[in-house]
Amino acid sequence: MDNILEIQNLTKAYDDFTLDKISLALPKGSIMG
């Protein structure tokens, strides 16, 4: 299935913690809230 959004290996650093190597895919026709 085709994805309308795909994120791979995203890293986001905050003062107290880090989100490391986050990946997600949102297939075409899906709803995310």
C-alpha positions in Angstrom: 0.0 0.0 0.0 1.2 3.5 -0.7 2.1 5.8 2.2 1.2 9.5 2.2 3.6 10.1 5.1 6.7 8.1 6.0 9.3 9.1 8.6 12.4 7.0 9.3 15.0 7.3 12.0 13.8 10.7 13.4 15.6 11.9 16.5 14.2 14.7 18.7 16.1 15.9 21.8 14.4 17.7 24.7 15.9 19.1 27.9 15.1 15.9 29.9 15.0 13.1 27.4 15.6 12.2 23.7 13.3 10.3 21.3 15.8 8.4 19.2 15.3 6.6 15.8 11.5 7.0 15.7 9.9 5.7 12.5 6.3 5.7 11.3 4.3 5.3 8.2 0.8 6.6 7.4 -0.9 4.6 4.6 -3.0 6.4 2.0 -6.6 6.6 3.2 -5.8 6.4 6.9 -6.8 8.9 9.5 -4.4 9.8 12.4 -5.5 12.0 15.3 
